[in-house]
Amino acid sequence: MFKTLLYSGLGLGTAVLGPYLFYSAADYVSAARQSIPGIRSAGVMAGDSETDTVAGDPGAAGRPMPRLAGEPVGDFGEVFRFDISPRWIAERWPHVSTGLAQLQLHGHRVPLVTGTEETDLAGSLTYYFSPRQRVERLVFQGTTGDPSKFIAFLNRNYHFVHRAMNDPGLFIYKAVDRNGNFAGAAEIRSSWTVRADAPLRRYQIKLQLERPT
């Protein structure tokens, strides 16, 4: 029952997710590092408003550079929150995928990189709005090198509790509201392949978080 809720809520099958993810986790991390002042990027996307130009491209004078991962994230609570608007999303991220429907909700999906440490996250985050333009659901799918910091955040802010599983490589966390109703679920799984040059890909994360009641 749990997995049915999780996967139906996530709605992130490979065939659907692919077109909306702009980069792989490794590309996200690379983009985040390139957004640090003094480091230039070799890629450009139309519609961005950065003023730096592409290094090594003689025809790139004045061409804007993107900030692919949006604003820096000092704390997970800055982006895993429900008190935001579509305008806030558009101002924070230069690229937003919209038109993602889930029942009566309308999704806004953005690329997310919280940093370059092993405890940071890289993937996609979707905010689902109701017709009243209120966020009702958050969905994240991505990777991390060390999930401990994110788990602590979910436990502290949304009361997620670990559920024992027979699979030693799978960690399930669930949350319920004061009435015992489903409030969120997180599935964290060890990656099948661990590479030293991809520290943020050691664990796969799927998260669904419902608006607190």
PyMOL commands that set and color helices and strands:
alter all, ss='L'
color gray80, all
select helices_A, chain A and resi 2-10+14-20+25-34+76-78+86-92+148-158+199-201
alter helices_A, ss='H'
color red, helices_A
select strands_A, chain A and resi 97-102+105-113+121-129+135-144+161-163+170-176+182-190+203-210
alter strands_A, ss='S'
color yellow, strands_A
deselect
rebuild
show_as cartoon
